[in-house]
Amino acid sequence: MAAAPQVHMESDGQGPTKRIKRDEPQGTSNQVPRVFLREEDVGISEFITPGWHGFDAIIKHRYSDFFVNEIDPQGNVVHLTSFTEADDPKPPKSQAEIDIENLNVPEDPQAAFEEAFVRLSSILGAEDSSRIKKHLEITEDQTLEQRSLLLDRDLDKDQRKNVYLITNNFLSSQVTCETVGGRLKFIRRVQSDKPNADKRSQRRGPQWQHIGEFCYFVMQKENMDSMDVLNQIARHLRCKPRSFGMAGTKDKRGITVQRCSAYKISHERLIGVSKKLRGARLGNFSYGPRELRLGDLQGNQFQIILRHIQGADASSLNPVLEGIRNIGFVNYFGMQRFGTQSISSHTIGIAVLKADWQAAIDLILSPRDGEREDISNARKAWVTLKNPKEALKLLPQRAALAEYSILQSFAKNGSATNVAAAFTCIPRNLRLMYVHAYQSYIWNSAVSQRLRMFGTAGPVIGDLVIRATEYDTSALEVDGGAAEKAEDGDKRPDIKPTVVTAENINNYTIYDVVLPLPGWDIMYPEHDVKELYTKLMEKDGLSASGFASHPLKEYRLAGAYRHIIIKPREFAYEWMRYNDDMLPLARSDSDAIEGKHEPESIDFGKYLALKLKFDLPSSSYATMLLRELMRQETASGYQSQLSLKTTENISNA
């Protein structure tokens, strides 16, 4: 195998793995209070691009600076290209449909009636066929029992099938047929229960048996959660949210495009709803036989604009950009994995893995810095009054779903003592998010230690490897960043890593090296990093074997594997100058449909921006690529406050 590009840890001359620390971006020290998680709190510490000190810029200064387009399992980037276009593929005809076509049913009702009994005679004999015919020719009103005729003979499956084929197609307006104990029962129809073939029945939607029970559609949303949009659609259509499926959740703050499915809902109805939605548009409709599920994607394409760049220009930054293209970045779980406030999701995960439901609920409901005033007031009300109904009055459900679910359970039961039951009222995806966050914290800490100890020039003896070209990332990891997979426990695919030895070390590169997410059914590296897993879990009162013995099945995590360094695909970049901070620097799919032009760079514009475009697997975080490039804190709270500060400075200028 060809050798991978050699990469090195930054060094200060005192050792091979020391990095240059940048606790605050240049020019911003002490301007932003610490009311949010930092990367160091969740195990993120190392860089691999050599000789680079970073620069200042703002991530998501506007939500329209962050675009995500899903990549489907076939590798196609998903785009919204039409608000109304629908593809209704007809599957190959079934044998039953062919049989019906071969019947050659006469259009004249009387001719069809006579033909039916010719055919029934060949199956049932002339005597039974005649009995059925005379029974159907009776016109007087009768009871259900009087309208029923049971043939006193057993028929095999094929005979019954052929009788049904005739009655359903030649005699559908005269009789219904059913099987009772292996015998056929013929019930003469009356006027009130004859099939209604009026136009109303024809308008009830597509014939699902022909086109598939699921309508697929592309959803573009802006500054909205994926589930919030699907809940909007469900309310407009008066159906349940579980009627909808999706391949992956997407960032709220951004413009994202993804595939969704709807069960037995026609595209005409979805087109009508699309015009009423807040912050979303639907289009590119088609039909198929199966629901979209979390994980039904290959990855995501990102287009990200970094605004207000300082400390870098094309001449200094282009070599670093090429380095990221060719070398890659540390495949950390990003800050989104751990929440945005001062209490990390992984600390709640520790309590969940210990089955300490009281501690988990106390952490979820406890006051924290840097959040919305209404949520903060609700937390304070709970801590002060311990009255769930009073706290619920102040708490917005959609913005604090876990908290709302717990307090609603307390209020319903009239007591806050049954904490285990209250915790289970949190939606399952969210409950699992806490334990997956803990796995991610351990993995981040382990990869930082692996890089500090051994660098990135290549594998070392004792490493675990899985060839980077031989896996589908969404299959290798069951709990990737773009899509939480809500399965019982942590069901890892049957992929076993190889231990690096002196004999096979030259067969692998640094891109093949993996580390495990802790669980009861994974291998650990056979070098000193293994001890870190044990020490970190012991510090939290946990152990690897304990993952198999949790009292609840869904928290018995088997574990998984994750490559430590990855390279972006289709990596491209463009420098732009602009004057107006309020104008977008890229167009969305819906903009393209509406004929809007792609924004262009302005010669000698006041501000400098960098537009990046690249593809990542579904389990990897774009913000970790930006971190490698910028050497800047990527926590959303930090970036939000930088954005506010910049806006203030522009307003005061």
KALINNOR-V9160 format. One record per run of one state. SS is the DSSP state (a for helix, b for strand, c for the rest). FROM is the first residue (numbers start at 1). TO is the last residue. If there is no record, write none. Layout:
BEGIN
SS,FROM,TO
SS,FROM,TO
END
This chain:
BEGIN
c,1,38
a,39,42
c,43,55
b,56,59
c,60,62
a,63,65
b,66,71
c,72,76
b,77,77
c,78,85
b,86,87
c,88,94
a,95,102
c,103,108
a,109,124
c,125,125
a,126,137
c,138,147
b,148,150
c,151,156
a,157,170
c,171,174
b,175,180
c,181,182
b,183,188
c,189,190
a,191,193
c,194,198
a,199,202
c,203,207
a,208,211
c,212,213
b,214,222
c,223,225
a,226,237
c,238,240
a,241,243
b,244,246
c,247,254
b,255,263
c,264,266
a,267,274
c,275,279
b,280,288
c,289,298
b,299,310
c,311,313
a,314,327
c,328,328
b,329,330
c,331,334
a,335,338
c,339,344
a,345,353
c,354,356
a,357,365
c,366,372
a,373,385
c,386,387
a,388,394
c,395,400
a,401,413
c,414,418
a,419,424
c,425,427
a,428,454
c,455,463
b,464,465
c,466,472
a,473,476
c,477,497
b,498,499
c,500,504
a,505,507
c,508,509
a,510,512
b,513,517
c,518,528
a,529,539
c,540,544
a,545,548
c,549,552
a,553,555
c,556,559
b,560,563
c,564,564
b,565,566
c,567,568
b,569,578
c,579,588
a,589,593
c,594,606
b,607,617
c,618,621
a,622,630
c,631,635
a,636,652
c,653,653
END
